[in-house]
């Protein structure tokens, strides 16, 4: 029993360390003039992009704690906001609350909001 807990703690620690390196917690740089920002990124204006948000930005969403933020980051890349439903701990009610606040973009695809 104790060795299982040690293994899980080590795995969680490794995941957190990896995500902290891969997802900086500094604020996102300010946006440039609208014409300089690609259209697929403008579609996410004032929303949290599930594929690019860091852990701090995800935790600012209602009901998103550290564990759920880490699960969202680990499940990337998302092709649609609907894919958020597959995250362990995401209830249908919670999803409906988050849906208008998030979007999904990737470099080769336009933004999707639902």
Buried (B, 14 or more C-beta within 10 A) or exposed (E): EEEEEEEEEEEEEEBEEEBEEEBEEEEEEEEEEEEEEEEBBEBBEEBBBBBBBBBBBBBEBEEBEEEBBBBBBEBBEBEBBEBBEEBEEBEEEBBEEBBEBBBBBBEEEEBBBE
